[in-house]
């Protein structure tokens, strides 16, 4: 029987213990400082924030290159000669990474690409869903597994909130940037990803705990989510006390597995310090 192997991109911030548990491979992306690209694993979040403080410029990010993808997929194939690779990429209209993967995948006969139409923890939610599906049904055939994956892509709901408006604007990915320009100072804009597009939802004002409670209340009111698992990502500087409050808040709603993920360098560059993101899967 051919073994199914999953892979994704480093912007997923897939926790190491989950990657090891399910044998998921992670392709590197890049942080660009002074026009020099570095693997995101080579640059710490502190270094990017120091760079911003020093230059008043927000670091850029860049996609996994063609050469890197060829080496990445070849390495997986060497370890699993008869394996089938299912790769979960960032939304194809938000980064060149997916297009690069498509071009290289043509050189292989065993790679299936999933345009997740999502980013960050949205990728983690999808690849873990696939891994659990395979774990529960190890004899599932490839078409059936791919069908199950495709069926939930639109059901993965990712929202994030940050006070660092400059970081959101610098990313250049939010569609309604004009609205961001007009957000009052000291506000917390929230952004969602919908069909591969980042859109401003609304903005919040007030004390941090109140802002987060309002943000989460709005999120959970909008979607009827599976209670099995919820994912949260937080960037450097997020309040530990508020994090505990959020955990209790979500626990009371009956969610059985609350997975906290510290945002890596790439995600932190886009939401800035002290931000929060959440991902759940609709029923």
N, C-alpha and C positions, 0 to 999 in steps of 0.2 A: 504494500500500500504506500502511495506517495505521501510524504509528510508535508503538512501545511505549515508554513513559516510566515509569521507576521513581521512587518517593519513599519516604521513611521519616521517622522522628522523630529529633530531635537527641540523645535519650538513647542512641541507637545508637552514638554516638561514631564514626560512619563517617569514616575518614580522608579528608582533603581530596583527596589524589591519587586515591583510588579513586572518590570522588564525581565528580571531573572526568573520569576515564577513561571511566566508564560513563554519564555524564550523569544522575546520581541527584540528585534534589532533597530537601532536608531541612527539615522543618517544625520551628519552634522550640517549645521547652517553657520552663518558668519556674522560677526560684528565688525564694522568698519570704523577705524579710528585714524584720523589724519590721512584718509584715502588708502589706508593699508587694511586689507581684510585679514581677520583672525578667525580661527574656529571659535565658536561661541564658548566651547569648553575651556579655551585658553584665556578668556577674559572674564574677570569676576564682576559681579554687580557693583561692588565698591569702586572698581576701576572705571566703570562707565560713568558712575555718578561723580567721581573725582574729575573725570574728563569734562563733564558738563559744567562743573563748578569752575574749572580752570579756563575753559574756552567759551562758555555760554552756548555751546553747540551740542545738540543731542546726537549721539552716535547713530550712524546708519546701520541697517542690517542688509544682508544679501543672501541669495538662495544657494542651495547645494548645486555645485557646478556639474556639467556633463561628465567631466573626468572623475569627479568624486562619486557620482552615481554609478558609473561603470565599475569603479573599484569596489564600491559598496555592495552592489548586487553580485559581482563576481566572487567576493569574499563569502557571501551567504551561500552561493551555489557550490563553492568548494567544500563548505562544511556540510551541505545537504545536497549532494549530487542529484538525487531523485526528488528533491523537494519542490513544492509549489510555493512561490512567494506572493503574498498579498500585501501590497504596500498602501498605507494610508497617508495621503499627502494633504498639505494645506490647500485651502480653497484655490482653485486654479486661476481665478481672476484677481487674487490678492498677491501672488508671488510667482516668479518664474520657476520656482522649484518643481512644481508639478509638470510644467512643459518640458523641463530638462529630464525628469524621470520618464516621461512619455517617449522622448527621443531615444533614450538609452534602452528602454524596455523592448524596443523593436529588435534589438540585437539578441534578445533572449526569447526562449519559447515557453518559459515557465513563470512569467510575471503577470500578475493582475493588478492594475492600478485603481485605487479608489479615490475619486475626487470627493473629499469629505464635505466640501462647501463650508468648511469650518476652520477654526484656528485653535491654537493653544490647547486648553483642557478639553476642547471639543474633540480633538484628535484622540486624546487619552480615553475619553468616554467611548468612542467608537471602536478603537482597537481592543479595549478591554471587553467590550460587548462581544466582539468577534471571538476573542480568546475564550471567554466563558461559554459561548455557544459551542465551540469546538470541544471544550472540556466536557460539556454535558452530553455531546453527541459526537464522539470521536470518529464515527464511521460516516458522518455526513459527507455527501458528495460536493464537489466544488460549485456547480451551478446553484445548488440549494443554499450553500453558505453565502455565496455572493448575493443571492436574492434576499436573504435575511439582512445582510449588511445594508444593501441598497434601500431596503424598506424602512430603515430607521434613520437614515441620513437627515431627512427633513425633521425628524423628531428630536434631534439633539439640540437643546436650547441653551445658548451661551449668552450671558450678559456680564458686563463688567462695569465697575465704577471707580473713578479716580478724581482726585482734586488737582492733579497735575495736567492742566489743560494744554500746556505747551508741548508735552510729550505726545498727547493725542494728535495735536495738529501736525507735529513734525513727522509723524508716521505717514501722513498723506493718504490714509486708507479710508477715512470716514467720509461717507458720501456727502452728507449735509454739513460740510465744514463751515458754511456761512452761519449756521445756527450756533456752532461752537464759538465762533468769533463774538457772538452776542450774549454769551452766557455771563451773568454777573460774577464779579470777583467773589472769592471764598465760597463758590458753589461746587457741587460734586456732580459732574455730568455722568450719566450712565449710557452705555453703548451696547447694542446687541448685534449679533451676526445673523443675517437672514438671507438664505439662499446665496451664500458666498459674499454678501455685501455687509459692510459695517455701517450701522446707522445710529445716529444719536436718538435716544429714547426720550429722556427728560433730564432735568437737573434738580438736585436736592440742596437744601440749606439747613444749617443747624449744627448741633453738637454731634460728634462722630457716632456715638451709639444710636442716637435718634435717626441719623442719616442712614446707617446700615440697616436698622430695623425697617424703615420705610422702603428702602431699596428691595430688601428681601420679601417684604409683605407684598409689594407690587409684583415681583417676579413669581412668587408662588400662587398669587391670585390669577395670573395670566395663563398658567399651564397646569394641566392635570398630569403629574409626573409619576413615574414608577417609584415606589418607595424603597426599592431594594438598595439603591446607591445614589449618592449625590457627590459631586466633586466641587471643591473650592480651591482657588488659588489666591495667594496673597503675596504682595511684593514687599521688599525690604522696608522696614519702618512701620509696618502695619501693627496696630496696638494689640499686644498679647491679651490684654484684659477684654477688649472688644471681640477678639477671636474666640475667647472662651464663652462670651455672651452669645455669639452667633451659633456656636456649636450647641449650646443648650436650647436656643431658639429653634433650631432645625430638628434637634432630637425630639422635642415636644410634639413636632408635627408627624412623628412616626417614621422618620427615615432610619433605616437599619444600619447603613454603612456610610459614614461621612468621611470622605477622603480629602484630607488637607494636603495641598501641594505648594511648596514654596516656589514662587515664580523664578525662572531662570533669567539669564541675561537678556535674551531676545524679547521675552514678554515684558520684562521690567522696562526695557527701552521704550516700549510702546504705551505702557500705562503709567510709568513713573513710579516713584517710591510711594508706599502706603496705599496701594490700590487693592481691589478685591475683584475676583471673577467667580462665577458660578456656572456649573453645567449640570443639567439633568436630562433625562430621556422621557419624552411623553409616552403615555400609555397607548 
